């Protein structure tokens, strides 16, 4: 249920159901990080936990601030953010090119985990691709809402013009992120925008065309992978191909590219119903606090622990679906649908790669894995959803009376 809190002249929108679920996600994340202490080789467990608490606090503050802004101001900020993030992505590309030519990168943009995706300043990191996901969802949602408002009976030419407009703002960041390389984020963005377009009322003919095109691309990829290996090495980096190798034949690469998958499966398979207990360190798990936090939690608490995380994630997904179903304004509904699609894809991708159903792509478990950029970017999205949530029933006013804070609960007329 949504409420409006007035603090002086500031108006904050409150949906206590959503806030409660996000608090539960935060507590679950911190508890999972606490239990991964012994699995983090560099001993940074406590530092990561403190940073995670800090980023959640920042996230909630950002969410409430976003919820108090009007649409005109939000769109102005979003368009400026798109420009700034594109400059950041170009800077990272320049750092990558310089590193390949000279062995040195530009300041604040180091090579991390095989990619130039981060800005580093001391102990803090900033990943532009996490924020461009939210910016693109908002911009495409607004474009779709305007399109269907002005085109009651669109022609094929109108549809093509819309798709070209979307491609004009989506393709540049997609290409720059792919070159980092960060295939996982590229797939997330492409999938999210595709769901947005399909849910907006696209012609069925286009849906079949997209399905056929996607199937053709996948078929071509595997044909080249199995029968034109040298060409694949030329087109794609060996790092990407190693992940495909590890996925298709994990037992042949246990000490190499499939080590993460092997240890994750071993952890989950041996933990049983209740796991090995608090802060268990029976089986070493690389990236136990980020990509493989689900496997680390499963090692500690077994099937019961993993089911608990699944239920927490499902609770958030269903609550967002309820909000989207009740929304009246198309743009707000599209934004919420985009966030749901992004959440679902990341959840399915992360859990799927841990159990070997899909290749490992470095996608984290949203709001559970450690990561400041991911958390803050999602809370920006939740702020947009919070300001448009349709279930307002009551107001709370916080004002000064006799130099004390008095709370007055008012029924909305």
N, C-alpha and C positions, 0 to 999 in steps of 0.2 A: 504494500500500500504506500502511496506517495503522500508526503507531507511537505509543507512549505514552512521554513524556519526563518523568521525575521530577526536579525541582530542589528539593531539600529536601522541604518538605511540599506544594509546588505541583506539580500534575499537568497537563501540557500534552499534548493529543492532536495527533499529527503524521501527516499523509498526505503523504509526500514527493512523490508524483506531483502532487497538487493544488498544493502549495507551489511546486514547480518551474514549473508552468504559470503560476501567478500572478506569479512572478518574471519569467518570459518576457514576460507581458503588461505588467508594469511597465517593463521595459527597452525594449519596443517603443513604449510610450507616451512615454517620455522621449526616445527617438530621434526619434519623430515630432514632438514639440514642438520639439526642437532644430532640425529641418529647417524648421519653420514660423516661425523667428525673423524672416526678412525679409518675411514676409507680415502680420505684426502691426504695424499702423500706429503704435500708441502706444509702440513700443519696449520693451514689457514682457516680451519673450520669455524672457530669463534669469530674471526674477522668477517667471514662470509655471513654468518648469522647476524651480526650487528649491522652489517651493510643491508641485509635483506629487510630487517626491521625498519631501518632508516628509509629504504626505498618504498616500503609499504606506507609509511607515514607521509612521505612526499606524495605518493600516489593518491591517498585519500584527500590530501589538501588540494591537489590539482583537480581531482574529480569534483569536489564541492565548488571550487572556483569556476570551472567550466560550466557547471550546472546553473550558475548565476548569471551567465552572459547571454545577451540577446543574439538572435540569429545573424543579424547584419554584422555585428562585431566578430562573431565566430568565423563567418565566411571570409572576412578580411584577414583574420589571423591565419586561417587555413591556407589561403593563397600565398601569403608571405612565407609561411612555413614550407610550402612546396618549393619556392625559389631557394630558400636557405638550404634545405635538404639536398636539392640538386647540386648546389655548389659544394656541399660536403661530399657527395658521392663522386663528383668530378675530382676533388682533391684526393680522395682515396685512390681513384684510378691513376692519377698522376704519381702518387706515391708507389703504387704497384709497378708502373712502367719504369720509374727511376730505380727501383730495387732490382728489377731484372737487368737493367743496363749497367748499373754501377755497384750493386750489392748494398746500397744505402737507401733508406726510405726518408720521406719528408717528416718534419717534426710532428709529434703527437699522433702518428699513424703507423704503428708498428705492424709487423707481420705476426699474426696470432692464429694458431691452429690451421695453417695453410692458406690463410686469406687475409686480405686488407679490408676488413669490415668495421674496424673500430678506431675511435679516437681515444687516446689514453692521456690523462693528466693526473699524475701521481697515482693514487690507488683507485681513481674513479674512471669509468669507461662510458663511452657514448657510441651507440650503434645507430647510424642514421636510417638504415633499412627498416628497423623496427617501427620508426615513426612515420616513414613514408607509406607504410601499409595503411595506417589510420587516415592519413591525409588523402590517399587515393580513394578509400571507401567513401569519405565525405564528399569529395569532389564529383565522383561518378554518381553517387546517390542524388546530389543536387541536379546534375545533368539529366538523369533519368526522370526525376520529378518534373522538371521544366518541359522535357520532351513530351511526356504524356499529357501535360496540361495544355500544351499548344497544338498537339497533333491527336485529334480524336480518331481520325481514320488515316494513319500514316501509310505512305506508299513505300515500296521497296527502296526507292531513291532516298526517302527520308530516313529509313532505317540505316542505310549505308552511310549516310552523312553522320548519323549519331555514332555509329561504330568507329568511324574515322576520327571523330572528336575524342572519343574515349581512348583510342589507340595513340592519339597525339600526346596525351598527358601520361599514359601508362607505359608506353614502350621505352621512352628514354630512361626512366629509373630502372625498369626491368633489365635493360641491356647493361647498365652500369653495375647493378648488383650481380648479374651473371658473371661479369668480368672480374669480380673481386677475388676468387669466385665464391658465390653463396647460392648454390642451386636451390637449397631448401626454402629460402625466403622468396625466391623467384616463383617457385611452384605455389607457395601460399598466396602470393598476390594474384597470380593468374587464376587460381581456383576461386578465390574470393570474388574477383571481378566477374568471372564467368557465372557464378551463382547469382550475383546481383543482376546481371543482364537477363538471365533466364527467368528470374522471379519477377522481373518488371513487366512481363507480358509479351515477350518476344514471339515472333511467329514460329509455329511448330517446324516449319521447313528449315529455319535457321538452327533449331535445336538438333535436328537430325544431321544437318551439315557439320555442326560442331562435333557431334559424336563420331561421325565418319572421319573427320579430319584428325581428331585425337587418336582414334584407333589406327589410322594410317601412320601417324607419326610414331606411335609405340611399335607398330609392326616393322617400320623402316629401321628404327633404332635397334631392335633385336636382330634383324637381318644383318645389319652392318656389324653388330657385336659378335655374332657367331661366324659370319662368312667373310667379312671385310675388316679384320682386326687392325691392319695397318692404317686404314683410312680412319677408323675410330680413334686411334691414337693421335692422328693428325688433327681431327676435329675437336676432340675432347681431351682434357688433361688426364694424365695417368692416375692422378688422385681420384677423379670421378670413376674411372674404370675399375680401380681397385675396390671401390665400394660395391660395384655391381658384382665383381668376382666374389667378394666376401659374402654377398647375399645369396648368390646362386650355388656356391660351393664352400660353405663356411668351414667344413672339416679340413679342407686343404690349406687353409690360411689361418689356423688357430693362433700361431705365434706372430701373425702379421695383421693384415687388414680386417680379419674377422674376430680378432681377440675380444673386442668390446661385446660383440654379439654372443660369443661363446661364454664369456664370464657372466653376462646378464642372464642367459638361459640357465646356466649352472646355478646361479643364485636363486632364481625363482623356482627352479625345479627341485632344489634340495631343501628349501625352507619349510615345506610342509604346510600345515594348517596355521600354525601360530608363529613360525619363524624362529630365529636364534636369540631374540631378545634385544634389549636396548643397546644401541651403538655396536651391533655385531660386526665383526671383521673376519668372518670365516673365509670369504672369497673376495679377492681384490677386484674392484670394479673401477675402471677408468671413468673419469668425468662423473663421479658418483653424485656430485652436487648440482650438475646441470642436465645434460642430455639423459643420463641414466639414473636419475633420482628415483624413478619408479622401481627399478631393479634393486636399488639400495634399500628402499623402504620395504620391499618384498622380502629381502634377506632378513631384515629385523623382525617383521611381523607376519610373514607368510601370506597365505591366501586371504586371511581376514584383513590384513593391512592393505593389500592391493585392492580388495573389494571396497574398503572404506574410501580410498582415494577415488576410485571410479564413481562411487555414489556422490561424493562431494562435487566432482566435475559435472556429473549428470544433473545434479540439483541446480547448478548455475545455468547450464544449458537450457533446462526446461523453464526456469524462471524468466530468462531472456526471451524464450519463445512466447511465453504468456504476455510479456510486455509488447512484443512485436505484433501479436495477434490483436491486441486492443488499441493499437495506435491508429490515429485518424489521418495524420498528415503523411503523404507518400514518402517524402524525403526522410522523415524520421524513421519510418518503417524500413526503408531501404538501408539506412545506416545500421539499424539493429540487426537486420538480416545479414548484412555484410560482416558484422562482428560475430554473430553466431556461426556463420560459415567459416570464418577464420579460426575461431575457437575449436570447432569440431574437427576441422582438418588437422590442426596442430595436435590435438589430443589423439586422434586416430593415427596420425603419422608417427608420433612419438611412441605410443604404446605398440604400434605395429612393428616399428623397427626394433624395439627391445625384444619382442618375441619372434622376430625373423620373418614376419609377413611381408614387409616392404624393406627396400634398401635403407641403410643408415644415411641420413642427410643432415645431421646436426641440428634437428629441430627439437627444441626444448618442450617440456610439458608446461603449458601456460599457467602462470600464477603459482605453480608449485616449485619448479626449478629455480635455482639461483639466477638472478639477472636483473639489474636495475632498469636498463632500457626497455626490456620486455614488460616489466611490471608497470612502469610509468606510462608507456604507450597504451597499454590496455586500460589503465585508469582514465586516460584521456577519452578513450572510447566510451567507457562507462559514464563519464561525466556528460557526454553528448546524449547518451540514452537516458540518464537521470533527469536532465532538463526537459525531456520530451515525454517522460512516462505519463500515461493518461489516467492513472488511478488516484488523482488528488481527492482527498476527502476532508482533511483538517489542516489548520494552520497553527503554528506556535510562534508567539511573539516574545522576544527577550528584550526587555527595556529596563531603564534605571528608575527605581522608586526608593526614596529615602536612602540614597547612596548604596542600595543593595540590588542585586540582580533578581528580578521577579519574573516568573514565567507565567504567561497567561495563555490558556488553551481556548481557542475560539472555533466554534463551528462555522464552516464556510457556508456563506449564503448562496 
